Amino acid sequence: MDERIRIGISTCLLGEQVRYDGGHKRDRFLTDVLGGYVDWVSVCPELEVGMGVPREAVRLVGSASKPRMVGIDSGEDWTGRMESYASKRVAQLGKLDLCGYILKSKSPSCGMERVKIYSGKGAPSKNGVGIFAEAWIRGHPLIPVEEEGRLNDPVLRENFIVRVFAYHRLRRLMSGRFTTGRLVEFHTAEKYLLMSHSPKHYRELGRLVGNAKKAAPAHLKDSYSGTFMECLKLHATVKKNVNVLQHIVGFLPDGIPDGDRKEVLQVVEDYRRGYVPLVVPVTLLRHHVRAHAIAYIANQTYLNPHPRELMLRNHV
């Protein structure tokens, strides 16, 4: 948590006036809240490719599999220049240790999904991906990506930020001195976070760790990293969180007063019923874990997967 994380971002979301009309799309959660914990690496593909500000608006035309980027009024084709730029820029960004990327929705260059594609017949389809966004996602498939609009959804917002911080921890493991012992330690600490997203993937990762000594290190790194990030991309649910919380309750010592144990179980039940947000049972369990020095649980990233000041677990 003390290490600042680098995240790529569409420049207009930071309030920079780089859009085609000279405006911006500042997102205050990103600039005023999340910005306190990350270092932004801003990119505006249309500006950097040479379109200027202000500029003629562009759109995608043709097919979703191979769209062209053209000026709306002039018909000027920017496809080749944008594809060439995107290839080089994605490679440059790959050297900056980014742990996530936030794209501008609906943009013909940066849109992650549902970008309009005009075919010349009828209404445009909404099944396109921006040319730069497609190059980034293809070049760095493990790095978490989201659009600013989708981050208004509290579930999607938490899922993205959980993945960003988890990817940062994963990178530290994989880029340092990689040993089976360090992998076991890492996997142990991530257990309940993984279970809250997908018990199936957690078991699959467990098999990889169990057979680690038989695998080639490069293959093991790739397999574990891919499955780890795939697991966290699945959403944590109330049912899966309750399962994890009940597992953690099982580690409370026998000596804990009956009233305290009942209180914890009642708060977990209140969360299951939707009366309180996840932060309530997690905070109570953190208190008992500290009070009784339960080291195994204290080391679980599930209890602190991201800065609590972001208040990502505060929604019901």
C-alpha positions as CSV (number, residue, x, y, z in Angstrom):
1,M,0.0,0.0,0.0
2,D,2.9,2.4,0.6
3,E,4.2,1.9,-3.0
4,R,2.5,4.1,-5.6
5,I,1.2,2.2,-8.6
6,R,1.3,3.4,-12.2
7,I,-2.0,3.3,-14.2
8,G,-2.4,4.3,-17.8
9,I,-5.3,6.7,-18.5
10,S,-6.9,8.6,-21.3
11,T,-5.6,12.1,-20.9
12,C,-9.1,13.8,-21.2
13,L,-10.2,12.0,-18.0
14,L,-7.6,14.0,-16.0
15,G,-9.2,17.3,-17.1
16,E,-6.7,18.1,-19.9
17,Q,-8.4,19.9,-22.8
18,V,-7.4,17.5,-25.5
19,R,-10.7,16.4,-27.0
20,Y,-11.7,17.1,-30.6
21,D,-13.7,20.1,-29.5
22,G,-11.1,21.4,-27.2
23,G,-12.9,20.2,-24.1
24,H,-12.2,17.5,-21.5
25,K,-14.0,14.7,-19.6
26,R,-12.5,15.1,-16.1
27,D,-13.6,12.3,-13.8
28,R,-13.4,13.4,-10.2
29,F,-13.3,10.0,-8.6
30,L,-10.1,9.3,-10.7
31,T,-8.5,12.7,-10.1
32,D,-9.5,13.5,-6.6
33,V,-9.8,10.0,-5.0
34,L,-7.9,7.3,-6.8
35,G,-5.3,9.8,-7.9
36,G,-4.1,10.0,-4.3
37,Y,-2.8,6.4,-4.5
38,V,-1.5,6.0,-8.0
39,D,0.7,7.8,-10.5
40,W,-1.1,8.4,-13.8
41,V,0.5,7.8,-17.2
42,S,-1.7,9.8,-19.5
43,V,-2.1,9.0,-23.2
44,C,-4.3,10.7,-25.9
45,P,-3.8,8.7,-29.1
46,E,-5.6,11.2,-31.3
47,L,-3.5,14.1,-30.1
48,E,-0.3,12.1,-30.2
49,V,-0.9,10.8,-33.7
50,G,-1.0,14.3,-34.9
51,M,-4.6,15.3,-35.2
52,G,-4.3,18.4,-33.1
53,V,-6.7,20.3,-30.9
54,P,-9.4,21.3,-31.9
55,R,-9.7,18.7,-34.7
56,E,-12.2,17.1,-37.0
57,A,-14.1,14.4,-35.2
58,V,-13.4,10.8,-36.4
59,R,-15.4,7.6,-36.3
60,L,-15.0,3.9,-37.0
61,V,-16.4,2.6,-40.3
62,G,-16.6,-0.8,-41.9
63,S,-16.5,-4.1,-40.0
64,A,-15.9,-4.7,-36.3
65,S,-13.0,-7.1,-37.1
66,K,-11.1,-4.5,-39.1
67,P,-12.6,-1.0,-38.8
68,R,-11.2,2.1,-40.4
69,M,-10.9,5.4,-38.6
70,V,-12.0,8.3,-40.8
71,G,-12.9,12.0,-40.4
72,I,-16.6,12.5,-40.2
73,D,-16.7,15.4,-42.7
74,S,-13.6,15.0,-44.8
75,G,-13.4,11.2,-44.9
76,E,-9.7,11.4,-44.3
77,D,-8.4,8.0,-43.4
78,W,-6.3,7.8,-40.2
79,T,-6.3,4.0,-39.9
80,G,-2.8,3.3,-40.9
81,R,-1.3,6.1,-38.9
82,M,-3.3,5.2,-35.8
83,E,-2.4,1.5,-36.1
84,S,1.3,2.3,-36.5
85,Y,1.3,4.7,-33.6
86,A,-0.7,2.3,-31.4
87,S,1.8,-0.5,-32.0
88,K,4.8,1.7,-31.0
89,R,3.1,3.4,-28.1
90,V,1.8,0.1,-26.6
91,A,5.4,-1.2,-26.7
92,Q,6.7,1.9,-24.9
93,L,4.0,1.8,-22.2
94,G,4.9,-1.9,-21.7
95,K,8.2,-0.8,-20.3
96,L,6.6,1.5,-17.6
97,D,5.3,-1.3,-15.3
98,L,1.7,-0.2,-15.6
99,C,-0.7,-2.2,-13.3
100,G,-3.9,-1.0,-15.0
101,Y,-5.4,1.2,-17.7
102,I,-8.5,3.4,-17.7
103,L,-9.9,4.2,-21.1
104,K,-12.4,6.8,-22.4
105,S,-15.6,5.1,-23.3
106,K,-17.2,5.2,-26.8
107,S,-14.0,6.7,-28.2
108,P,-13.0,5.5,-31.7
109,S,-9.4,5.3,-30.4
110,C,-9.8,4.4,-26.7
111,G,-13.3,2.8,-26.3
112,M,-13.0,-0.7,-24.7
113,E,-16.4,-2.0,-26.0
114,R,-19.6,-0.9,-27.6
115,V,-18.0,1.7,-29.8
116,K,-20.2,2.7,-32.8
117,I,-19.2,1.4,-36.2
118,Y,-20.8,2.9,-39.2
119,S,-21.4,0.7,-42.2
120,G,-23.2,3.2,-44.4
121,K,-26.5,1.2,-44.1
122,G,-28.9,2.0,-41.4
123,A,-28.0,2.8,-37.7
124,P,-24.5,2.1,-36.6
125,S,-23.7,-1.0,-34.7
126,K,-22.3,-0.9,-31.2
127,N,-19.9,-3.7,-31.3
128,G,-16.6,-1.9,-32.0
129,V,-13.4,-1.5,-30.0
130,G,-11.2,1.6,-30.3
131,I,-8.1,1.1,-32.4
132,F,-5.6,2.0,-29.7
133,A,-7.6,0.2,-27.0
134,E,-7.6,-3.0,-29.1
135,A,-3.8,-2.8,-29.5
136,W,-3.3,-2.3,-25.8
137,I,-5.6,-5.1,-24.7
138,R,-4.0,-7.5,-27.3
139,G,-0.5,-6.5,-26.2
140,H,-1.0,-6.7,-22.5
141,P,-3.9,-9.2,-21.8
142,L,-3.2,-9.6,-18.1
143,I,-3.2,-5.9,-17.1
144,P,-6.6,-4.8,-15.8
145,V,-8.5,-2.5,-18.1
146,E,-11.7,-0.5,-17.6
147,E,-13.6,2.4,-19.0
148,E,-14.4,5.4,-16.8
149,G,-18.2,5.1,-17.4
150,R,-18.2,1.5,-16.1
151,L,-16.4,2.6,-13.0
152,N,-19.5,4.4,-11.8
153,D,-20.8,0.9,-11.0
154,P,-19.6,0.1,-7.4
155,V,-19.1,-3.6,-8.2
156,L,-17.1,-3.0,-11.4
157,R,-15.1,-0.2,-9.6
158,E,-14.1,-2.5,-6.7
159,N,-13.3,-5.4,-9.1
160,F,-11.0,-3.2,-11.2
161,I,-9.1,-1.8,-8.3
162,V,-8.8,-5.2,-6.6
163,R,-7.2,-6.4,-9.8
164,V,-4.9,-3.4,-10.1
165,F,-3.4,-3.9,-6.6
166,A,-3.3,-7.7,-7.1
167,Y,-1.5,-7.4,-10.4
168,H,1.0,-5.1,-8.6
169,R,1.7,-7.8,-6.0
170,L,1.9,-10.5,-8.7
171,R,4.4,-8.4,-10.7
172,R,6.6,-8.1,-7.6
173,L,6.5,-11.9,-7.1
174,M,7.3,-12.7,-10.8
175,S,9.9,-10.0,-11.3
176,G,11.9,-10.8,-8.2
177,R,13.8,-13.9,-7.2
178,F,11.3,-16.6,-8.1
179,T,11.3,-19.7,-5.9
180,T,8.7,-22.3,-5.1
181,G,8.8,-21.1,-1.5
182,R,7.9,-17.5,-2.5
183,L,5.1,-18.8,-4.7
184,V,3.6,-20.9,-1.8
185,E,3.9,-17.9,0.5
186,F,2.2,-15.6,-2.1
187,H,-0.6,-18.1,-2.9
188,T,-1.3,-18.7,0.8
189,A,-1.7,-14.9,1.5
190,E,-4.1,-14.6,-1.5
191,K,-6.2,-17.6,-0.6
192,Y,-9.4,-15.9,0.6
193,L,-9.3,-13.1,-1.9
194,L,-9.1,-15.8,-4.7
195,M,-11.9,-17.8,-3.1
196,S,-14.1,-14.7,-2.9
197,H,-13.9,-14.4,-6.7
198,S,-13.8,-18.1,-7.9
199,P,-13.2,-21.2,-5.7
200,K,-12.8,-23.1,-9.0
201,H,-9.8,-21.0,-10.0
202,Y,-8.4,-21.1,-6.5
203,R,-8.4,-24.9,-6.7
204,E,-6.7,-24.8,-10.1
205,L,-4.0,-22.5,-8.8
206,G,-3.5,-24.8,-5.8
207,R,-2.8,-27.7,-8.2
208,L,-0.2,-25.5,-10.0
209,V,1.5,-24.7,-6.8
210,G,1.3,-28.3,-5.6
211,N,3.2,-29.4,-8.8
212,A,5.5,-26.4,-8.9
213,K,8.7,-28.4,-8.5
214,K,7.9,-30.5,-11.5
215,A,7.2,-27.5,-13.8
216,A,9.6,-25.4,-15.8
217,P,9.8,-22.0,-14.1
218,A,8.8,-20.0,-17.2
219,H,5.7,-22.2,-17.8
220,L,4.8,-22.1,-14.1
221,K,5.0,-18.3,-14.1
222,D,2.8,-17.9,-17.2
223,S,0.2,-20.5,-16.0
224,Y,-0.1,-19.1,-12.5
225,S,-0.2,-15.5,-13.7
226,G,-2.8,-16.1,-16.3
227,T,-5.1,-18.1,-14.0
228,F,-4.6,-15.7,-11.1
229,M,-5.8,-12.7,-13.1
230,E,-8.5,-14.7,-14.8
231,C,-9.8,-15.6,-11.3
232,L,-10.0,-12.0,-10.1
233,K,-11.7,-10.8,-13.2
234,L,-14.8,-12.8,-12.0
235,H,-16.8,-10.8,-9.6
236,A,-16.9,-11.4,-5.9
237,T,-20.5,-12.0,-4.8
238,V,-22.3,-11.9,-1.5
239,K,-22.5,-15.7,-1.5
240,K,-18.8,-16.2,-2.1
241,N,-17.9,-13.5,0.4
242,V,-20.1,-15.1,3.1
243,N,-18.3,-18.4,2.5
244,V,-14.9,-16.7,3.0
245,L,-16.1,-14.8,6.1
246,Q,-17.4,-18.0,7.7
247,H,-14.0,-19.7,7.0
248,I,-12.3,-16.8,8.8
249,V,-14.7,-17.0,11.7
250,G,-13.6,-20.7,12.0
251,F,-10.1,-19.4,13.0
252,L,-11.3,-17.5,16.0
253,P,-9.9,-19.2,19.1
254,D,-12.1,-21.3,21.4
255,G,-11.4,-18.9,24.2
256,I,-13.3,-16.0,22.6
257,P,-16.4,-15.1,24.6
258,D,-19.6,-16.6,23.2
259,G,-21.1,-13.1,23.0
260,D,-18.3,-11.9,20.7
261,R,-18.6,-15.0,18.5
262,K,-22.3,-14.6,18.2
263,E,-21.9,-10.9,17.3
264,V,-19.5,-11.8,14.5
265,L,-21.8,-14.4,13.1
266,Q,-24.8,-12.0,13.3
267,V,-22.9,-9.3,11.4
268,V,-22.0,-11.9,8.7
269,E,-25.7,-12.8,8.5
270,D,-26.7,-9.1,8.3
271,Y,-24.3,-8.8,5.4
272,R,-25.8,-11.8,3.7
273,R,-29.2,-10.3,4.0
274,G,-28.1,-7.0,2.6
275,Y,-28.5,-5.0,5.8
276,V,-24.9,-3.9,6.1
277,P,-22.0,-3.5,3.6
278,L,-19.0,-5.9,3.4
279,V,-16.8,-3.4,5.3
280,V,-18.7,-4.1,8.5
281,P,-18.0,-7.8,9.0
282,V,-14.5,-7.4,7.6
283,T,-13.7,-4.6,10.1
284,L,-15.0,-6.6,13.0
285,L,-13.0,-9.7,12.0
286,R,-9.9,-7.5,11.6
287,H,-10.4,-6.4,15.2
288,H,-10.5,-10.0,16.5
289,V,-7.6,-11.1,14.3
290,R,-5.5,-8.4,15.8
291,A,-6.7,-8.9,19.3
292,H,-6.0,-12.7,19.2
293,A,-2.8,-12.4,17.0
294,I,-4.1,-14.9,14.4
295,A,-1.1,-14.6,12.1
296,Y,-2.4,-16.8,9.3
297,I,-5.5,-14.6,8.8
298,A,-3.7,-11.3,9.5
299,N,-1.5,-12.0,6.4
300,Q,-4.6,-12.5,4.1
301,T,-4.9,-9.8,1.5
302,Y,-8.6,-10.4,1.6
303,L,-8.8,-8.2,4.7
304,N,-6.9,-5.3,3.0
305,P,-6.9,-5.7,-0.8
306,H,-6.8,-2.0,-1.4
307,P,-6.6,1.3,0.6
308,R,-9.6,1.4,2.8
309,E,-9.9,5.2,2.3
310,L,-11.2,4.4,-1.2
311,M,-14.3,3.0,0.6
312,L,-14.9,0.3,-2.1
313,R,-16.6,-2.1,0.3
314,N,-19.0,0.4,1.7
315,H,-21.9,-0.2,-0.6
316,V,-24.8,-2.6,0.1
